[in-house]
Amino acid sequence: MADLIDEIQRQLGKSADTIKGVFFQLAGLLAALPLSPQERSLDDIEGDPDRPTEIRSVTLCVMNDYLRPAIQGLQGIADYRPGQPPTRDPDFFDELREIFGLDLTALDGGGHGRDREEP
């Protein structure tokens, strides 16, 4: 039975890595997406969002609300051993933030997921 549990945990780790690949793919797309005039000025935020704003907003929500918890949960359970600390770093998101300039915590504060550039 221990071999079966080890294999299931290994597969869960692979699933986390697959989701992490999707996460990084989306992060790369967002990094390439230019800031729109609507995102550069709070005055332009009223009304329907333009396409770049909506793309960034929805993609960041998916990344932050669904993919990030899935990755962390699957990695955590894949590495779980009773009485032992986790072996993987669950906060690769800090590294991602530095690489792509994405602020995934901005969603909590009403931001748009990217440090704002001054107009």
C-alpha positions as CSV (number, residue, x, y, z in Angstrom):
1,M,0.0,0.0,0.0
2,A,2.9,2.4,0.7
3,D,4.1,2.0,-2.9
4,L,0.6,2.9,-4.2
5,I,0.5,6.0,-2.0
6,D,4.0,7.0,-3.1
7,E,3.0,6.7,-6.7
8,I,-0.2,8.7,-6.2
9,Q,1.8,11.5,-4.5
10,R,4.3,11.4,-7.3
11,Q,1.4,11.8,-9.8
12,L,-0.1,14.7,-7.8
13,G,3.3,16.4,-7.9
14,K,3.4,16.0,-11.7
15,S,-0.1,17.5,-11.9
16,A,1.0,20.5,-9.8
17,D,4.0,20.9,-12.3
18,T,1.6,20.8,-15.2
19,I,-0.7,23.4,-13.7
20,K,2.4,25.5,-12.9
21,G,3.3,25.4,-16.6
22,V,-0.1,26.8,-17.5
23,F,0.3,29.4,-14.8
24,F,3.7,30.5,-16.3
25,Q,2.3,30.5,-19.8
26,L,-0.5,32.9,-18.7
27,A,2.0,35.0,-16.8
28,G,4.1,35.3,-20.0
29,L,1.1,36.4,-22.0
30,L,0.2,39.0,-19.4
31,A,3.8,40.3,-19.3
32,A,3.6,40.8,-23.1
33,L,0.2,42.6,-22.9
34,P,0.8,46.3,-23.0
35,L,-1.0,48.6,-20.5
36,S,-4.0,50.2,-22.1
37,P,-4.8,53.9,-21.6
38,Q,-7.7,52.8,-19.4
39,E,-5.2,51.0,-17.1
40,R,-2.8,54.0,-17.0
41,S,-5.4,56.4,-15.7
42,L,-7.9,56.0,-12.9
43,D,-10.0,58.6,-14.8
44,D,-10.5,56.1,-17.6
45,I,-11.6,53.2,-15.3
46,E,-15.3,54.1,-15.5
47,G,-17.6,52.2,-17.9
48,D,-16.9,49.0,-19.7
49,P,-13.3,47.9,-19.6
50,D,-11.3,47.8,-22.8
51,R,-10.0,44.5,-24.1
52,P,-6.5,44.6,-22.5
53,T,-8.0,45.6,-19.1
54,E,-10.6,42.8,-19.3
55,I,-8.0,40.2,-20.5
56,R,-5.6,41.1,-17.7
57,S,-8.3,41.2,-15.0
58,V,-9.9,37.8,-15.9
59,T,-6.5,36.1,-16.4
60,L,-5.2,37.4,-13.1
61,C,-8.4,36.2,-11.4
62,V,-8.0,32.7,-12.8
63,M,-4.3,32.6,-11.9
64,N,-4.8,33.9,-8.4
65,D,-8.2,32.3,-7.5
66,Y,-7.9,28.9,-9.1
67,L,-4.4,28.0,-10.4
68,R,-2.4,29.3,-7.5
69,P,-4.4,27.4,-4.8
70,A,-4.4,24.3,-7.0
71,I,-0.7,24.4,-7.4
72,Q,-0.1,25.0,-3.7
73,G,-2.5,22.3,-2.6
74,L,-1.3,19.7,-4.9
75,Q,2.4,20.4,-4.2
76,G,1.7,20.3,-0.5
77,I,-0.1,17.0,-0.6
78,A,2.5,15.5,-3.0
79,D,5.2,16.3,-0.5
80,Y,3.3,15.5,2.6
81,R,5.0,13.2,5.1
82,P,3.6,13.1,8.6
83,G,5.9,14.9,11.0
84,Q,8.1,16.4,8.3
85,P,8.3,19.9,6.8
86,P,7.4,20.4,3.2
87,T,10.2,19.8,0.7
88,R,9.1,22.2,-2.0
89,D,9.0,25.9,-1.9
90,P,5.3,26.8,-2.2
91,D,6.0,30.5,-2.9
92,F,7.4,30.4,-6.4
93,F,4.8,33.2,-6.9
94,D,7.3,35.7,-5.3
95,E,9.8,34.7,-7.9
96,L,7.2,35.0,-10.7
97,R,6.3,38.5,-9.5
98,E,9.9,39.6,-9.8
99,I,10.5,38.0,-13.2
100,F,7.3,39.3,-14.9
101,G,6.6,42.4,-12.8
102,L,3.2,40.9,-11.9
103,D,1.7,41.7,-8.6
104,L,-0.7,38.9,-7.9
105,T,-1.7,40.3,-4.5
106,A,-3.0,43.5,-6.2
107,L,-6.3,41.7,-6.7
108,D,-7.0,41.8,-3.0
109,G,-6.5,45.5,-3.0
110,G,-8.4,46.3,-6.1
111,G,-5.4,46.7,-8.3
112,H,-5.0,45.5,-11.9
113,G,-2.2,43.0,-11.4
114,R,0.7,45.0,-12.7
115,D,2.5,47.9,-11.2
116,R,1.1,51.0,-12.7
117,E,3.1,53.1,-15.1
118,E,2.8,56.8,-14.8
119,P,1.0,58.4,-17.8
